[in-house]
């Protein structure tokens, strides 16, 4: 699918973007891979690592629709990964979060339609399901914008879908690097918000592979959710520093005890496939789509009414040893 194609990644110098570029260059022969981001230093550093003739680097901000239009000329596929993601920062700087995560999403949509980009996948987060913080609320709004965009393409070929998954091992927003830094500095205890906290857990590589597979599967309008394991925060602490003491500091503002990727209210339009779920759009499109059979011919079945995909009721939890191995593998890859 990606051979001889042009792919653009917004926020391309981030953890996801770097892994996505690495995977695309390794497995395919793209015509162009465009990294679109606003940090010139990170782009310079990335150029030292990824200097393939296919690579292009565009300085730009998703708040700037004209720059996006320029960057997307001749582009076939777009991954929208740019976002302000820090929960406390969003609470203190709400309009900045809105400008990037909501206005920026609309700008990506406008630029993609105008350039007749074939397929666009926007990255979401578990915090967008029943959000209790501004970051989650802006990502829910972004999700709705991308889904609804399928109704404003007219006769153009552009299709939009969303991928939602949980915490990413080793990413800049992950607690793992923070814990490891404290341990390396000789900390005798680690700060834990709540001893019963759980989270969905996925590696960068798994996240990228799921996004790539979603490009193959998408018809437009789906919200894809992978089946991934959960982890317990105390097990994570044990995997990083066996036997270390913990200090309970309390749940931070805007933080949940457990994360949800599919709410019970969404169960009535959720389909289960062998390795993922699809939340069907709440609105109908002018073209009829049977989401029970995806573009690869895989079949899904409706989940039970009231079903909720919650990090606490997830049937699969990672053990301490599995967490230790994942952290070690991710550190080695990085």
N, C-alpha and C positions, 0 to 999 in steps of 0.2 A: 504493500500500500504506500509506503513512504519512499520507495525508490524513484529517483528522478523527480521528486516533489519538493516544494518549498514549504518549510515549516517555521512558524514564528512562535516564540515563547515570551510572554510578558513576565516581568520579574525573573528573567532568565538567569540572573547571577545568584539566585537563592539556592537553597539546598535541593529543592525539587528540580529547578531548572538545570543545574549542573548535572544531576543524575540523568535527567531526561536527555540532554544533549549527548552525554557519554553513551547512553544506550542506543540512541538513534544512529550515531556515527559508527557504533560497533556492529549493529545488526542490519543496517540498511545502507543504501547509497543515495542519499538525498542530493538534490540539486543545490539547495540552500538551507541552512539552519540559521535563523535570525534570532539573536538574543536582544530583547528590547528591555532596557532598564534605565534607571536614572543615576546609578552610581558609577562614575567613570573609573574609580580605582578598582572596584570589583570587576569591571569589564576588562581592565588592563591585566589584572591578575588571571582572569579566566582565559584571556588570549594566550598566555604563556602555556596553559595546559591544553587548550583546544585550538590548534592552529591549522586545522584542515582547510583545504581550499574552498570547502562548502560553507565555512563559517562567515557570518556577518554580524557586526555589533552596532546596534543603534542606541545612542543616548536618547532617552525620551521618557516622558511620564504619562501614565494612562489618563491623567487629568487633561492631557493635551490631545484633543481629537484630531487636529490637523497633522500632528506628528505621527499619530497612529495610522492615519490614512496613507501617509507617505510610506511608512514601514511595511504596510500590508499589500503594496502593489505587487501583483504577480504571485501572491501567497496562496497555497492550496489549503493548508491546515493551520489552525491557531490553538495553542494551549494558553489559557488565561490563568496565570499563577500569581500575578502581582496583587498584593494586598497589604494593608496594615493589619498585623495579626496579634499584637500584644494586647491582652485584655485590659490590664491597668492603664496602659497608654491611651487606649481608645476611650476609657471612662473619663480620663482627664482632658483629652483632646477630641471631643466627639465630632466636631465639624470636619476635622482633618481626616478622620476615619471614614466619614460619610463621603467626602470628596473623592477619596481613592477607591473605596470598596463599592460604592453605589454609582456615583457619577462616572467613575472610571470604567465600571462594567458597561454602562450605557454607551460610553465612547468606543469601547471595543466592539460592541454590537453594531454601532453605526459604521465604523470603519470596515468591519468584516462584510457587511451587506453591500456597501458602496463598491468594494473591491471584488465582490462575488467570490469570497473565500468559500471553499466547498464545505468544510466542517470545522466547527469550533467546540472545544470542550473547556468549560470553566471549572476550576477546582473549588470545592466547597469544604465544609468542616462539620464535624459532629456538633459543634456549638451553634450551628444554624437550625438544628432541630429543637423546637420549643426553647428559643433563646432566652437567657436571663441577663445577658450582658450586651453592650452596644456592638461589640465585634460580631457576636453571633447574629444580632438583629440585622446588621448591614450585610452579612453574608446570606441571610435568608432573603433579603431584598434583592441581592445580586442574583441568587438562584432563580427567583421569580422573573427577573428581567430576562435572563437567558432563555428560560423556558418559553415565555411569552413572545420572545423575538422570532420564534418560528412562524408566528402569525403575521409578521410585518415584512416578510421577505418578498412578497409579491411573486413574480415569475422567476426571481433569482434563485440560484441553486443552494444558497447558504443554509446550513442546518446547525442547530445549537443543542447541546446536551450538557449535563452537569455530572461531575463525579464527586461524591462525598465520602471521606474516610476520616479516621481518628488520628490520635497522636502518632507522630513519626519518630522512630528511634534515631537519636543522633542529630536531628535537625536543630537549627539554632534556637527554636522555641521549646525544645525538649528539656525535661528536667535532668536527663542523664548527664550531659556535659557539665551542668551546674553541680550535681552531686560529685562527679569525678574530680572536678576542680577543687571542691572543698576537701575531699579525701587526700588529694595530692599536696594540699597545703597543710596537712596534719590535723584536720578537724577531728574532734573526739565524738562529735554527734552530728546528725544530719537533720535539718528542719523538715518536718512532715506536716502538711496541712490537716489531715485527718487520717487516722489509722485504718479506716474502712474504705478509703477512696479506691475506686477502680477506674480504669481507662481502657479504651480500645487501643491496640498496639500493632503498628505496621512498620516495616522497614521502608527506607526510601526506594530501594530496588523493587519491592512488591508494589508500592504505590505507583511508580512509573510504569511497571508492566501492566497494571490494571487500567491505567489511563490509555495506554497504547491499545490494549484489547478492546476498550470501550470505543475507540475510533472505528474498529472493525464492526462492532456490534450495533452502533447507534443508527437510529432512523430519524432522530430529531425530537426533542421534547422529553426524553427520559432523564431521570435522576438515578444514576448508578451508585449502588452501595455494595462494597465487597464484603464477603464473609471473612472476618478476621478475628483473631483471638483477643481476649481481654487480659489485663494484668492487675494484680493487687499492689498498691504502692509499697506495702511492707515487704512484699516479695522482691520488688525492684530494689529496695534498699539493701536487702540481704544479698542480692545478686552482685551488687556493686561493692559493698563493704560488709562482709559477713561478721555478725556479732556486734556491729557498731550501735551505739545508743542513738535514740531519736528524740527530738524535741518537738512536741505537738504545738504548732503555731496557729492553728485555726484556719478555716476555709476563707480564702481571700474574697473581697467583693467581686461579684459577677462570676464566681466559680461554683461548679456543681460537685456534689459528692460522687455521682455517677453520670456518665455521658450517655446520650441517646442519639442513635443515627436514624431510626425510624420510629416515630411516635405512634401510639395506638390510634390516633385520629387519622393517620396516614395508612393504616392497615387496609382500609377498604379499597385502596387503589394501588396496593403493593403486590408485586409478583415475585415469586421465589424461583431462581434458577439454580443450577448445581453449585455454583461458586459465588453467586452474588444475588442481590435483590434489585428490582427496578421499581421506583415510585413513579407511577404514571401521572401525567399532568392533570391539574384540576380543570383546565380549560380545554375546549375542543378546538381542533384546527380545521382549516378549510379542506385539507387533504386527510383522508381517513388512514389511520395507522393501526395495525394490529400489534400491540406491544407484547403479546403473549408469544410471538415468534420473532426473534431479533434478526438482524441482517446476516448472521451466520447460520441461521436455521435452528438455533437453540430454543427450546420451549420452556416457558415459565408457567407456574400455576399460582393462583391467588393464595395469599396467606390467610390464616384464620382471622375472623373479625376480632379486633382488640389486640392483635399481635403487636408487640413492641420490641424493637431491637435495642437493648440496653446493655451497657458494659457490665452491669451487675448480674443480669439474668442470662447472659451469654453462656451457652453450653460449653464453650472452649476457653479455658484459662491456661496461660503459660506458667510453667513451673519455674522455680528459682534457677535451675540449671539451664532451661531453655532461654530465660531472660539473659543469663550470663553469656551464653553463646551468641545470642542476637547482638548484644552490646559489643562483644568482642569482634564479631564479624563486621559490624558496621564501622567500628573504629579502624579496623584493618583496611576496609574498602575506602574509608575517607582519607 
